[in-house]
Every structure is written in C-alpha cells, then in structure tokens.
C-alpha cells in the first residue's frame, strides 16, 4: 500500500491528474479498512462454518476425508503462492536495480517506469502474503478438528487406514440414505423415488425404512409436545441404530457382488516386500 502511495503526480500527464488523485484517495481508504478487512476475513471459512457446515458428514471417517481433500487443495495452493511471492520479491529488486541504472545514466523516464514495475511487483507480493495468512488460518482450524476426529476413530478401531475407511463406508451410506429419506418424509410424508432407489441399491426395502422413519418422527413429535428438547445427538443415535439394523443386508449385497478388501491386504504385503 505504502509503495503505491509513493507514486508521484509527475508520472501522469496534466489531463490525467484527476485519475491519479482518485487512485490515491481510494488507496488511502483501502489502507484505513485493511486492518479489519484483510485480517478478519482473509480465509475461506470461519471455525463455526468448518465444524458445522463443512464437517457434517454421517461418519468421522468421511469428515476426515473432507479435511484431507481441503488440506490437499491448500497445500497445492500454498506451494504455488509461496514461489509466486518469492518471485515478486525478486522482481522488486531487479526493477529497483534497473531503475537506479537508468537514473545514473540520466534516463529518468525509463527509471520511473522501472520503479512503477517495482511498485507493482511489491503490491502483488502483498496480495500473495495476505492469501498465505488466510490459508494458514484455515489449516490451523482443520488441524484442530483433524486431531479430535482421528482420536475418536483410533479409539473405536485401534487404528486408521484404508481398511477402516472402507468398513466405515457401509455405516456412512446407510446413515446418509436413511437421513435423506427421513427428510423426504418430513416434507412430503413419503420417500421420494430417487431416495427409494438409493435404499434399494444398498439392500434396504423402502417400505421398511419408511416404517422406521415414521416411528422416529412420531417419537420426536411426542417429545416436543411435552416440551422436551431434541438434540442433534438424538438424530445421530437413531441413524446409528439404522446402520446396525441394516448392516447385514448391505454386507450381503456386497458379498453377492464379490466385494472384498483382499486387494488392500495384497497391496500391504507387496509394500512390505
């Protein structure tokens, strides 16, 4: 910001003095807002959004997968921005040295042009720096969630690897499709065609699922009628119960399709060799 404001009116023709003044005024206004705007809202999501809207999958393994995908995108972006930032700083020095050479030779116009290039690269470097600061905040928030989620998975299974992820996928899909169907019933009193097909694909009879859903919603209505509080944990407990009830049916469907985890074990054995 400061380097931009150092531009002098002598760099502009007389007829463009108004443009120079407008730019300087806008830059000064931005500088006044910068401490709040660029430091408070310089990342993609707030902690609240990360932990309620983004990391809201039906199983911990799926939430961990979401974190992994977000971290990978930020890692790639940080690598690109890191080198772009260093390149901008190097370009600043190059243009300043060239400007000095031109000034020493009495070529003031060329020197002023190089100083403009230097100021532009410095402004770009500042933009890269702000992007890095925002990304690192996101990563810190994700790391905190990662630690808690991973601890829960390891406490449940004793480890976490691809085998555990594949096992948890069965629970994830039963829970997700039952919750999706429950939302249909809340709105229309029936499970919609698409959701019925999804349930059938994992071995669940839609009419039986509808019976489970109606029983759950009736229980919720009764509790609300006497002033009881309904928590998210209540819905999660119901979905977990659905997963236990229908797990054998999904497992049978997978067995009929010849689905095993043998390829994972073979890969581990080959890695050991």
Secondary structure, DSSP 8 states (H G I E B T S, - for coil): -HHHHT--GGGS-GGGHHHHHHHHHHHHHHHHHHHHHHHHS-SS--HHHIIIIIS--SSHHHHHHHHHHHHHHHHHHHHHHHHHHHHHHHHHHHHHHHHHHHHHTT-HHHHHHHHHHHHHHHHHHHHHHHHHHHHHHHHHHHHHHHHHHHHHHHHHHSS-SHHHHHHHHHHHHHHHHHHHHHHHHHHHSS--HHHHHHHHHTT--HHHHHHHHHHHHHHHHHHHHTT----HHHHHHHHHHHHHHHHHHHHHHHHHTT--SHHHHHHHHHHH-
